[in-house]
Amino acid sequence: MNTSPQTIPNYLGIKTPPTSADAEAATIGATLVDPRAYAKIAKQLGATDFWGENHRHMWRGIEAVMASEQNLDALTLIHQLDRSGHLEAAGGTKGINRLSNSMPSAANVQSYVDIVLEKSRLRTLISGMERLVSGCYADEITSGEVIGKASELVRGVTRTGGKLSSDPKDVARRILQYQEDVLSGRTTAEYTCGIPIIDRLTRWRVGQYHVIGAYSGHGKTTVCGAIASGLAYHHDAVVSWWNCEINQVFQAIRLLTPLFSKDAAGIDVLKEHWAMHPDRVPTKAQARFQNRMVEAVGWLAGSGVRIEPPGAICIRDVELTAESLRMDYPDRPLVVVVDYLQHMTLESGRRSTQGERVAECSRRLSHIAKSLDCIVIAASQFTETDYAANPPLAMPKVAQTRDSKDVRNDADAFFAYHRPWHGASSNQSIAVMEAGKDRWGLNGHVVMNADGGSNTFTSYDGPLPQTIQGLNSPRLNGGRL
């Protein structure tokens, strides 16, 4: 008689790994009742995710039946397992018929799959961590290696709830499933940040790494904040914000003000400098300001925006946090923002030059975007050689990216942002953003009115000032990007 591991009496005090025999049986039974569920389940589960040996044999048999393009039911599964010699190990004819006949509906199959996946992930983490702990006790591994291997373990668990097949037939099914999900609204191919003038220039897509370069003090943080907060507000995105030098409260205010700065009539009621200095709010605007402030803070409290304390930004911390958030929120857009790239550090003990450090951090940010299907935005500081020689009008070049090395090659899109002052105060200016090297072909530039007091951007409809140099071509700064 076959005895699955979860039914063995625990005489010796050995801890049984997390498992749910009922959820495993229900997943297989639901698939036999409604084979249409297989395509969805197979994207998430593999045979190794089942703890019971009998269930692993059953699932491998189901995979073989579906691969042979037969109609799946209890009879074809029994026939397949008999041919492969695993029928008795799978529980025999009676066991398979019992699963099929006891499942009246496949309506709740996703709930069963979620339970199986959760137990599988826990078992993977337990076994992996036990190996690391054993290595630590035996003094066979360094702390740096432990951190690296733990990160790989978490990354693997995050990405796989069962290994996706590379078989062309399975890939073809996933292509059609993706298209169906997009057409039905279950998933989105691209996102907008809610600022029309910026959304004219590009869309934000998961799996892409974006770099926004600007001179010091010209508004990298403002642009990144407006984009990230817009994605969180309009698409319920989870945002992981890393900053090197801005107080958490002030950074939160910068994220809120683009969203809640105007009322229905277009009147400014929540400005950045008002929120930081509420004692300076004019008497006639205090009531509107306070109401808007309560609304903004209420949204932030329930949002997915997570702002890390200021300080040095270690790339390993960014990786681990992103992996954890992807695991916690698998179905929500994830946005990682690093402000800014040149202040990122490697793990302790790593020796490298400034350029090598920035280049490696950039490559790893790109990998985060690809491996976790998230949007990564990094601010990058331009050197100020040209700016100092011709202040403040010269448009920057990508080549001015400080310690850039291969940053331009890593990024899916590179934005050069410039805000030469021209208004009544240093808060008001024309802002120019140019985009280059977007693999989707969205290249060009936009000109905006930027108000640093309310942290907002609006369309600029006037003629381009002659003093703004470099926008002499519809393509990227006269071809310099």
Secondary structure, DSSP 8 states (H G I E B T S, - for coil): ----GGGS--TT-----S--HHHHHHHHHHHHH-GGGHHHHHTT--GGG--SHHHHHHHHHHHHHHHTT---SHHHHHHHHHHHT-TTTTTHHHHHHHHHHT----TTHHHHHHHHHHHHHHHHHHHHHHHHHHHHHTT-S-HHHHHHHHHHHHHHHHH-SS-----HHHHHHHHHHHHHHHHHTSS-S-B--S-HHHHTT--B-TT-EEEEEE-TTSSHHHHHHHHHHHHHHHH--EEEEEESSS-HHHHHHHHHHHHHSB-TT--B---HHHHH-GGGS-GGGHHHHHHHHHHHHHHHHHSSEEE--SS-EEHHHHHHHHHHHHHH-TTS-EEEEEE-GGGEE--TT----HHHHHHHHHHHHHHHHHHHT-EEEEEEEB-SHHHHHSTTT----GGGBTT-TTHHHH-SEEEEEE--B-SSSTTEEEEEEEEE--TTS--EEEEEEEETTTTEEEE--S---TTS-S--SSSHHHHT-
